[in-house]
């Protein structure tokens, strides 16, 4: 979701098509803070985010350190799906 503002301005029908009400097992991946994602992932969803500052390293190294890997995103999705 590139923009919460644009998404929230869409019709209720469109929003329900993208995020169906009966689909509550969602995963958000944000290379930034978790603020605001609960609205979209719901109480059964998970967020892969970083809520702190100060880490520095090459992009691949920092991504791996904080779990931004394909394997970890798949693991989170499987946990959500139970």
N, C-alpha and C positions, 0 to 999 in steps of 0.2 A: 504494500500500500504506500505509494509514493507521497501521498498527502492526505492527512486526516481531514483537513478542512474541505478539500474537494470531494472526498468520499462522503462526508457528512452532509454535503449540499445536494447529493444525488437523491433521487426519489426513493421512498421506502421500498418500493418493489425492486429496484436495482440493488440497494443495499442488502435486501433479503436474498437476492439471487447470488450475490458475491459471498455473503456470510449468512447462510441459511440458519434460521432460528433453531432448527432441530440438530444442528451441527455445533456442539459445544466443546469439542476436543480439538483445540487449535494451538498452533505454535507460532510465536512471533520471534523473528531474528532481527535484532537491531544493534548495530555497532555503536551504541550510545545508551542512554539511560532508559530505564524501564517505564518512566513516567508516561502515563497515558495509554499504555498498551492493555491494561486490564479491561478497559471498555470493549476491546475487540477480541481478546482471547477468552474472556469470561473466567468463571471460577474453576472450570475444569481444564483450562489451557495452561500453557507454560510459556515463559519468556526467556530467551537467551539474550541478555543485555549486560551492560557494564555500568554500574552506578558509582564509579569512583574515577579519579583522575591521577595522572602522574606516571603511568607506565610508558616506557619508551623502548622500542626495539624495531628491527625490520618488520615490515608488515606481516610476512608469513609467520615469523616467530611469535609476535604478539597475538595474532589470530589463533594460533595453536594453543598458546598459554591460556587464553580466555575461552577456549572451547568452540571457536568459530571454524569448525571443520565439518566436512560432509558427514563423517562418522558420528560426530557428536550430535549434529542436528537430527540424523536418522535415529539415534538412540533416544533423544528427547521425544521425537514423534512416536516412537514405539512405546515409551513410558506413558505418554498421554493416552494412546489407544488402548493401553492395558493388555 
